[in-house]
Amino acid sequence: MTDKNIMAGIWEPKIGKSVRVNSFYQNKIYPLIWVSVGKDGSIYVGKPGKKNLLKVGRSTPSNGAVTFKYAEGTKISDPEDIKKAKISFHASGWVKTNVTKEGLRSFKKSLRDIDKLELLCTILFQHPSTYKPIEAIRKQDIVLNYPFDDKSPLVCCIYVAPLGYSTPPLIEDANAQVPVILWYKKLPSMSDIEVTLLLYHKTEGPWPPFTYFFWKSKNNDELPNNTIHSDGQGRAV
């Protein structure tokens, strides 16, 4: 799919291997995000490269909107927690971060029950110049030439759907958008799936001081009967 504002590509990564999505910016290649899908269909995402600061927090929707201020959240100071930080969307439906002993568990729909397009999380990026450019391309790297706009922060929505379910999701009135579509076939425990990373920019404004990962999880009264607890409706890492 191509037009003046939309470009899409399809890749078939190896199951269990991380895919690092990178992009050119001012003739250098910068890492943006990595994603991996396990044999059971669990989806893992995280920020590549060295991380100097990590915060976690939550926000409760008000009138259908969620607000999360940059100054909010609990700072994670343990270097080992910062180094291994990732978000795990387990096939069972549990979502977990591994930056505290409690793991910050919450619950979404089981990935084994996916029958339509579902939004996993949304990412708001720091400016690419704050990352360290990569020096070598890895075997499973994807390198884009995203048309960055220094006046508009980069956003990424990550979706999951049955493989071949539909055309890539699109953001209305986005100034540019690039869907990166990952096909995962012959998963041992579930049907084939596709994971779409939709990168786009739309609204002018300052770039955030951190890279934020946002996702929605369920209230206790929405959880299945065999689950124990949930810890909020929204999270950012």
NURO-436005 format. One line per field, with one value per residue (C-alpha): residue number from 1; x, y, z. Coordinates in steps of 0.001 Angstrom, whole numbers, m for minus. Layout:
BEGIN
nr = (NUM;...);
c1 = (X;...);
c2 = (Y;...);
c3 = (Z;...);
// end
This chain:
BEGIN
nr = (1;2;3;4;5;6;7;8;9;10;11;12;13;14;15;16;17;18;19;20;21;22;23;24;25;26;27;28;29;30;31;32;33;34;35;36;37;38;39;40;41;42;43;44;45;46;47;48;49;50;51;52;53;54;55;56;57;58;59;60;61;62;63;64;65;66;67;68;69;70;71;72;73;74;75;76;77;78;79;80;81;82;83;84;85;86;87;88;89;90;91;92;93;94;95;96;97;98;99;100;101;102;103;104;105;106;107;108;109;110;111;112;113;114;115;116;117;118;119;120;121;122;123;124;125;126;127;128;129;130;131;132;133;134;135;136;137;138;139;140;141;142;143;144;145;146;147;148;149;150;151;152;153;154;155;156;157;158;159;160;161;162;163;164;165;166;167;168;169;170;171;172;173;174;175;176;177;178;179;180;181;182;183;184;185;186;187;188;189;190;191;192;193;194;195;196;197;198;199;200;201;202;203;204;205;206;207;208;209;210;211;212;213;214;215;216;217;218;219;220;221;222;223;224;225;226;227;228;229;230;231;232;233;234;235;236;237);
c1 = (0;1416;250;1819;1353;1211;3773;3373;5657;5202;7878;7856;10206;11290;9192;10998;13468;13381;12698;14242;12511;14859;14711;17012;17168;19660;21649;22024;20020;18276;16526;12873;11305;11752;9053;9076;6433;6920;5924;2749;1727;2753;3926;6841;7790;10426;12722;16081;19408;20612;17917;18895;15485;12369;9020;5821;2368;m1325;m4237;m7994;m10195;m12402;m15198;m13639;m10186;m6952;m4359;m837;1517;5247;5989;3823;4819;7169;10841;12598;16210;17540;19985;19084;15365;16047;18277;15768;12600;9973;6216;4800;1370;890;m1281;m3410;m4431;m2200;m2;3157;6130;9228;10514;9282;8905;5136;5524;2715;201;m2981;m5382;m6503;m8334;m6620;m4617;m5848;m9346;m8328;m10907;m10555;m8149;m7162;m5038;m2277;m596;353;3857;4875;8539;11350;12987;15270;18292;18100;18882;22318;22567;23211;26534;25598;22447;21233;19708;16132;16403;13885;15223;12715;13122;10370;9605;10139;8735;10630;7461;5291;6116;6191;3498;3173;51;645;m2205;m2732;m5197;m5726;m3321;m4856;m7837;m7974;m6048;m3722;m5424;m5068;m5072;m7342;m5640;m2173;540;2413;2005;4006;2454;5089;3259;4743;3315;3677;2687;2533;2413;2177;m547;m2760;m3765;m1548;m1449;m199;1266;1085;3209;1574;3991;2579;2723;m201;m330;2288;3792;6872;8437;8171;11165;10780;9447;6027;4205;459;m2051;m5524;m6274;m9455;m11176;m11515;m15193;m14333;m11850;m12638;m13717;m10441;m8199;m7014;m6644;m5960;m4090;m5605;m6998;m4006;m242;2803;6430);
c2 = (0;3378;6933;10295;9860;6075;3303;m264;m3276;m6904;m8970;m12567;m12630;m15800;m16784;m16029;m13615;m9880;m7476;m4044;m1248;1595;4649;7051;10556;13060;10288;8189;5138;5321;2477;3093;m74;m3822;m6498;m10274;m13018;m16213;m19751;m19471;m16243;m13874;m10479;m8600;m4968;m2601;313;m580;672;1983;3366;5971;6655;4604;5498;3534;4817;4613;6882;6361;7535;10567;11308;8887;10517;9577;12141;11291;14149;13927;14657;11765;8168;6302;6378;3018;3351;m230;m478;m4133;m3332;m510;m2700;m5549;m3441;m4722;m5159;m8652;m9142;m12788;m15032;m15697;m12024;m10953;m7921;m7661;m5354;m6734;m3623;m4386;m7491;m7305;m7197;m4631;m7172;m6141;m7900;m7563;m9924;m13272;m13264;m16821;m15376;m12721;m12638;m9033;m6123;m5220;m2319;m3558;m294;3195;4638;8295;8642;10894;12779;10418;12633;11592;7978;6625;5788;2143;1076;m2308;m3781;m7023;m9904;m9195;m5405;m3336;m2;2641;6058;7651;11282;12813;16244;18026;19981;16865;14010;10460;8047;4288;2169;m1576;m3807;m7557;m9404;m12803;m13044;m11523;m10217;m6778;m3963;m2015;409;4048;7317;9951;13235;12014;13931;10674;7072;3895;518;m2136;m5476;m8611;m12014;m14922;m18304;m21833;m20823;m24071;m22898;m20577;m19446;m17315;m13647;m10365;m7601;m4104;m1207;1906;4830;8262;11944;14325;17031;19758;20197;19550;16105;14331;14064;10262;7492;6475;3147;3341;506;m95;m2833;m3907;m3210;m5977;m6415;m6963;m9776;m13443;m15439;m17357;m14287;m12673;m8952;m6047;m2886;m70;985;2641;2348;4110;2980);
c3 = (0;m978;m1554;m814;2953;3471;2958;4209;4301;5412;7133;8441;11450;13197;16188;19433;17853;18522;15677;16083;14170;13234;11027;9251;10683;9269;7550;10691;11778;15146;17015;17899;19310;19477;19366;19710;19571;21563;20589;22676;20904;23715;22450;24010;23338;24645;23976;22384;23603;26936;29234;31812;33335;33875;35440;35914;36725;36012;35233;35511;32611;33151;30673;28215;28289;30063;31117;32196;33106;32517;36185;37354;37898;40214;39297;38982;40118;40145;37183;36590;36434;33994;31818;31412;31193;28773;28516;28103;26559;27463;25324;28418;28540;31415;30840;32899;33253;34915;36661;40188;42312;41867;38094;37668;36432;34664;32324;28714;26369;25785;22569;21939;21487;18947;16151;15025;15119;18712;19976;22285;23228;22083;22168;22282;21323;22402;19565;17580;18286;21976;21001;20211;16492;15689;14229;12770;11226;12770;10846;11975;11898;9957;8742;7653;6168;8201;7192;10645;11379;14149;14968;15477;17896;16539;17739;17256;17750;18035;16879;16759;14527;12876;9945;6835;8790;7206;5587;7913;10310;9367;11333;9848;8908;9851;8060;7427;8528;8017;8939;9714;9437;11010;10073;12495;11089;12503;16135;18154;20563;18512;15048;12820;13788;12417;14546;13050;14262;12857;13084;12398;13253;13276;15962;16285;19735;21866;21883;25273;27629;27773;25552;26860;26488;27212;27361;28709;31234;32965;36283;38849;38066;34395;35025;34338;37385;37584;37863;41050;40576;38291;39093;37136;33797;32251;32482;31144;31209);
// end
